[in-house]
Amino acid sequence: MEILTNAYDVMVEFLTNKEVWIKIGEGLLKIILILIISTILIRIGKVAIHNIFKVRAKSPLVVTERREATLTKLLVNILTYVIYFISFIMILEVFTINVTALLAGAGVAGLAIGFGAQNLVRDVITGFFIIFEDQFSVGDYIRTGTFEGTVEEIGLRITKIKSITGEIHILPNGSITDVTNFSISNSVAIVDVSIAYEGDIDRAEAVIQDLLQELPAKYEDMVKTPELLGVQTLGASDVVLRVTSEVKPMRHFAMARAIRKELKIRLDQSGIEIPFPRMVMYSRQEETAPKPNESKQEATTNKQGLKEGS
């Protein structure tokens, strides 16, 4: 009972001590001030990073838009982590915690954890080389393993890829080994057009050639005049002609659709038929074969007798 009484007296004395409440209030104000200043610094840093890349055209250092988007997000993330870490240390100092001893202990613990966090180290190192070598950037369309889509974000540890159907794939950088980047060089649109066997192939090729000469002036995504390669395959009911067109990166899907539309309209105007699948049906009637010693006329008579009897 005496222990409870002493504990109660200590608690009352603590709660009624003005100096304690003044220290608590000062500590809360410092923490709030640290958080406000951290938020302001992060916002100022983001604006400064974006403004730095806005003047890239005036500097001798050439930075592409792809690399700019990647470096911008990376620098913003690093800035945010650094400021939050410094803020956390300052908040610990407000609580009169020995930060130096804590950091020393954290260093030893970090060394021990590092041996068991090899995957994390591998992810960070791989992320560094992805950014340094410019293997791909934010906005690029890539394929890695079974994942394919647009790069949304590149960090030192993870990369986010958005598929064409909207899913976000979050991949550790260490798992990214083989990468196919579709956004670095020009793409090629491939279009196959079918002509009926009864059609005039030479005339169809001449009509298509005339059309292809007009398309670059109509579609700015075409790098050069599309090319008619000639007969690609001989199908069951059609002759397939192949057209290729070099276009800007990742514009081959849209340009292929546009070329198909233009070909359909021009061939219809020229009276050239684009065939459709055909099915030929044969009707076979079983006939009574004539006997070896039976004349053709007798076999015919027997056949007619069988029909009348039926």
C-alpha positions in Angstrom: 0.0 0.0 0.0 2.9 2.3 0.8 4.4 1.7 -2.6 1.1 2.7 -4.3 1.0 5.8 -2.2 4.6 6.8 -3.1 3.9 6.2 -6.8 0.8 8.3 -6.6 2.7 11.2 -4.9 5.4 11.0 -7.6 2.9 11.1 -10.4 1.0 14.1 -8.8 4.3 15.9 -8.3 5.3 15.2 -11.9 1.9 16.4 -13.4 1.9 19.5 -11.3 5.4 20.5 -12.0 5.4 23.6 -14.3 9.0 23.1 -15.5 8.0 19.6 -16.8 5.1 21.0 -18.8 7.2 23.8 -20.1 9.8 21.3 -21.4 7.0 19.1 -23.0 5.5 22.2 -24.7 8.9 23.3 -26.0 9.6 19.8 -27.2 6.3 19.6 -29.1 6.9 23.0 -30.6 10.3 21.9 -31.8 8.9 18.7 -33.3 6.2 20.7 -35.1 8.7 23.2 -36.3 11.0 20.5 -37.5 8.2 18.8 -39.5 7.1 22.1 -41.0 10.6 23.1 -42.1 11.1 19.6 -43.5 8.0 19.8 -45.6 9.0 23.3 -46.9 12.5 22.1 -47.7 11.1 19.1 -49.7 8.8 21.4 -51.7 11.6 23.9 -52.4 13.9 21.1 -53.3 11.4 19.6 -55.8 10.9 23.0 -57.5 14.7 23.5 -57.6 15.3 20.1 -59.2 12.6 20.7 -61.9 14.0 24.2 -62.6 17.5 22.8 -63.0 16.4 20.5 -65.8 14.5 23.3 -67.5 17.7 25.1 -68.4 19.3 22.0 -69.8 19.1 23.4 -73.3 21.3 26.3 -72.3 24.0 24.1 -70.9 26.6 22.1 -72.7 25.4 18.9 -71.0 22.8 17.2 -73.2 20.0 15.5 -71.2 17.2 13.8 -73.1 13.6 14.1 -71.9 13.6 10.4 -71.0 16.7 10.7 -68.8 15.3 14.0 -67.4 12.2 12.3 -66.2 14.2 9.4 -64.6 16.7 11.7 -62.9 14.0 14.0 -61.6 12.1 11.3 -59.8 15.3 9.8 -58.5 16.6 13.0 -57.1 13.3 13.9 -55.5 13.2 10.5 -53.8 16.8 10.9 -52.5 16.1 14.4 -51.3 12.9 13.2 -49.5 14.7 10.4 -47.8 17.7 12.5 -46.7 15.5 15.3 -45.2 13.2 12.8 -43.4 16.3 11.1 -41.9 17.8 14.4 -40.7 14.4 15.3 -39.2 14.2 12.0 -37.4 17.6 12.5 -35.9 16.6 16.0 -34.8 13.4 14.7 -33.2 15.5 12.1 -31.3 17.7 15.0 -30.0 14.6 16.8 -28.7 13.8 13.7 -26.6 17.4 14.0 -25.2 18.4 10.7 -26.8 22.2 10.2 -27.4 22.2 10.2 -31.2 25.9 9.6 -31.5 25.8 6.4 -29.5 22.6 5.4 -31.3 24.3 5.9 -34.7 27.4 3.9 -33.6 25.2 1.1 -32.5 23.2 1.3 -35.7 26.4 1.1 -37.7 27.4 -2.1 -36.0 23.9 -3.5 -36.4 23.8 -2.4 -40.0 27.0 -4.2 -40.7 25.6 -7.4 -39.2 22.3 -7.0 -41.1 24.2 -6.2 -44.3 25.5 -9.7 -44.5 22.0 -11.0 -44.5 20.6 -8.4 -46.8 22.5 -9.3 -49.9 19.4 -9.1 -52.1 18.9 -5.5 -50.9 22.5 -4.6 -51.7 22.2 -6.2 -55.1 19.0 -4.3 -55.9 20.6 -1.0 -55.0 23.8 -1.7 -57.1 21.7 -2.9 -60.1 19.5 0.2 -59.8 22.6 2.4 -59.8 23.9 0.8 -63.0 20.4 0.9 -64.7 20.4 4.7 -64.2 24.1 5.3 -64.9 24.1 3.3 -68.1 20.6 4.7 -69.2 19.4 1.2 -69.9 15.8 2.5 -69.8 14.1 5.6 -68.5 10.7 6.7 -67.2 8.2 6.7 -70.0 10.0 3.9 -72.0 8.1 0.8 -73.1 10.1 -2.2 -72.1 9.9 -6.0 -71.7 11.8 -7.8 -69.0 11.1 -11.4 -68.3 7.3 -12.0 -68.4 6.5 -8.3 -67.7 5.9 -5.7 -70.4 4.7 -2.1 -70.2 5.6 1.5 -69.6 8.2 2.4 -67.0 6.5 4.6 -64.3 9.3 5.0 -61.8 12.9 3.9 -61.4 14.4 3.9 -57.9 17.6 2.6 -56.4 15.8 -0.5 -55.2 12.7 -1.1 -57.3 11.3 -0.3 -60.7 7.6 0.2 -61.4 6.2 -1.0 -64.8 2.6 -0.2 -65.9 1.1 -2.8 -68.3 -1.1 -1.9 -71.2 -4.2 -3.0 -69.2 -3.3 -0.8 -66.2 -1.6 -3.2 -63.7 1.5 -1.8 -61.9 4.3 -4.3 -61.6 6.8 -3.6 -58.9 10.1 -5.3 -59.6 13.3 -5.4 -57.5 16.1 -4.1 -59.6 18.2 -7.2 -58.9 15.6 -9.3 -60.8 15.9 -7.2 -63.9 18.5 -9.0 -66.0 17.4 -9.1 -69.7 15.6 -5.9 -70.9 14.1 -5.2 -74.3 13.6 -1.4 -74.8 11.2 -0.5 -77.6 11.5 3.3 -77.1 15.1 3.9 -78.0 15.1 3.4 -81.8 12.5 3.8 -84.5 9.9 1.1 -84.8 8.7 -0.7 -87.9 5.0 -1.1 -88.8 4.2 -4.3 -90.8 1.0 -4.6 -92.7 -0.2 -7.6 -94.8 -2.9 -7.0 -97.5 -4.6 -9.8 -99.4 -5.5 -9.8 -103.1 -7.8 -12.3 -104.8 -6.2 -14.9 -107.1 -8.4 -13.6 -109.9 -7.1 -10.1 -109.4 -4.3 -8.4 -111.3 -1.3 -8.4 -109.0 0.8 -6.0 -111.0 -2.0 -3.4 -111.0 -2.6 -3.9 -107.3 1.1 -3.3 -106.6 1.0 -0.1 -108.8 -2.0 1.2 -106.8 -0.4 0.4 -103.5 2.9 2.1 -104.5 1.0 5.3 -105.5 -0.7 5.3 -102.1 2.5 4.8 -100.2 4.1 7.8 -101.8 1.3 10.0 -100.4 1.3 8.7 -96.8 4.4 10.5 -95.3 2.9 13.9 -96.0 -0.3 12.8 -94.2 1.2 11.1 -91.1 4.1 12.9 -89.3 5.0 9.7 -87.3 6.3 8.1 -90.5 10.1 8.5 -90.7 10.3 7.7 -94.4 8.1 6.5 -97.3 6.6 3.0 -96.6 8.0 0.2 -98.7 6.1 -2.5 -100.6 8.1 -5.7 -100.3 6.0 -7.8 -102.7 4.3 -11.1 -102.4 4.7 -12.5 -98.9 2.7 -15.7 -99.0 0.3 -17.6 -101.3 -2.7 -18.4 -99.1 -5.6 -20.8 -99.6 -7.8 -18.2 -101.2 -5.6 -15.1 -101.5 -2.2 -13.6 -102.4 -0.7 -11.7 -99.5 1.4 -8.6 -100.1 3.5 -7.1 -97.4 4.1 -3.4 -96.6 6.6 -2.1 -94.1 7.0 1.4 -92.7 9.7 2.9 -90.4 8.0 5.1 -87.8 8.8 6.9 -84.6 9.4 4.8 -81.5 6.3 2.9 -80.3 4.1 4.3 -83.1 4.1 1.2 -85.2 0.7 0.0 -83.8 -1.1 3.2 -84.6 0.6 3.5 -88.0 -0.2 -0.1 -88.9 -3.9 0.5 -88.3 -3.8 3.8 -90.3 -2.0 2.0 -93.3 -4.6 -0.8 -93.3 -7.4 1.8 -93.4 -5.8 3.7 -96.3 -5.2 0.5 -98.2 -8.8 -0.7 -97.9 -10.1 2.7 -99.1 -7.7 2.9 -102.1 -8.2 -0.7 -103.2 -12.0 -0.3 -103.0 -11.8 2.9 -105.1 -9.6 1.1 -107.7 -12.0 -1.9 -107.9 -9.5 -4.4 -106.5 -11.1 -7.1 -104.5 -9.8 -8.0 -101.0 -11.0 -11.7 -100.9 -12.9 -13.4 -98.2 -12.6 -17.0 -97.1 -14.3 -19.4 -99.5 -15.7 -22.9 -99.1 -16.4 -25.2 -102.1 -18.9 -28.0 -101.5 -19.2 -31.1 -103.7 -22.3 -33.3 -103.9 -21.5 -36.9 -104.7 -24.1 -39.5 -105.7 -23.3 -43.2 -105.5 -24.0 -45.0 -108.8 -24.2 -48.7 -109.4 -21.1 -49.8 -111.2 -21.7 -52.0 -114.4 -20.8 -55.6 -114.2 -17.8 -56.8 -116.3 -20.0 -58.6 -118.9 -22.8 -56.0 -118.8 -23.1 -53.4 -121.5 -23.3 -49.7 -120.8 -26.9 -49.5 -122.0 -27.9 -52.4 -119.8 -26.3 -50.8 -116.8 -28.2 -47.6 -117.5 -31.5 -49.6 -117.8 -30.8 -51.4 -114.5 -30.0 -48.1 -112.8 -33.3 -46.5 -113.9 -35.2 -49.7 -112.8 -33.6 -49.3 -109.4 -34.7 -45.7 -109.1 -38.3 -46.6 -110.2 -38.4 -49.5 -107.8 -37.4 -47.2 -104.9 
